[in-house]
Amino acid sequence: MRRAYKLLILGIWVVILPYLGFPSFWKNILVTISGLGLIFFSYVLYKESKIKEVKKEKTFDNFSENNNFAEEEKI
């Protein structure tokens, strides 16, 4: 969850960056660095979700009989 929080903060930073009054040169550098940061954190989150998906045990719903046949044979 820590990385998701960083991703949120970085996204907010990218939204307010154009209104902070940086010169054009610095603004371009900051937007580029911020974009690379967004790419990195989103890639890490994607990889973590894939690892969790692989580790998660897959279960399947199979049909089974509700009757206990051993008890029916005794009767």
C-alpha positions in Angstrom: 0.0 0.0 0.0 3.0 2.3 0.5 3.8 2.3 -3.2 0.1 3.0 -4.1 0.3 6.1 -1.8 3.5 7.2 -3.5 1.7 6.8 -6.8 -1.1 9.0 -5.6 1.2 11.7 -4.3 3.2 11.7 -7.6 -0.1 12.0 -9.6 -1.1 15.0 -7.5 2.3 16.5 -8.1 1.9 16.2 -11.9 -1.5 17.8 -11.7 -0.3 20.9 -9.8 3.1 21.2 -11.4 2.0 23.5 -14.3 0.6 26.1 -11.9 3.7 26.4 -9.7 5.4 29.0 -11.9 8.6 27.2 -12.8 10.5 28.4 -15.9 9.8 26.3 -19.0 13.1 24.5 -18.9 12.7 23.3 -15.3 9.1 22.5 -15.8 10.0 20.1 -18.7 12.7 18.4 -16.5 10.3 18.1 -13.6 7.5 16.7 -15.7 9.9 14.2 -17.3 11.2 13.0 -13.9 7.7 12.8 -12.5 6.5 10.8 -15.6 9.4 8.4 -15.2 8.5 8.0 -11.5 4.9 7.3 -12.3 6.0 4.6 -14.8 8.3 3.0 -12.3 5.8 2.9 -9.4 3.0 1.6 -11.7 5.3 -1.1 -13.1 6.3 -2.2 -9.6 2.6 -2.3 -8.5 1.8 -4.3 -11.6 4.5 -6.9 -10.9 3.5 -7.2 -7.3 -0.1 -7.9 -8.3 1.0 -10.6 -10.7 3.2 -12.2 -8.1 0.3 -12.2 -5.6 -2.0 -13.7 -8.3 0.4 -16.5 -9.0 0.9 -17.3 -5.3 -2.8 -17.3 -4.7 -4.1 -20.9 -4.6 -6.6 -21.5 -7.3 -9.7 -23.3 -6.2 -12.4 -24.6 -8.4 -16.1 -25.2 -7.6 -16.7 -28.9 -8.2 -20.0 -30.7 -7.9 -20.2 -33.3 -5.1 -22.9 -35.6 -3.9 -24.8 -34.5 -0.8 -25.6 -38.1 0.2 -23.4 -40.1 2.5 -23.4 -43.5 0.8 -21.7 -45.3 3.7 -24.6 -44.5 6.0 -27.2 -45.5 3.4 -25.7 -49.0 3.1 -26.0 -49.6 6.8 -29.7 -48.8 6.8 
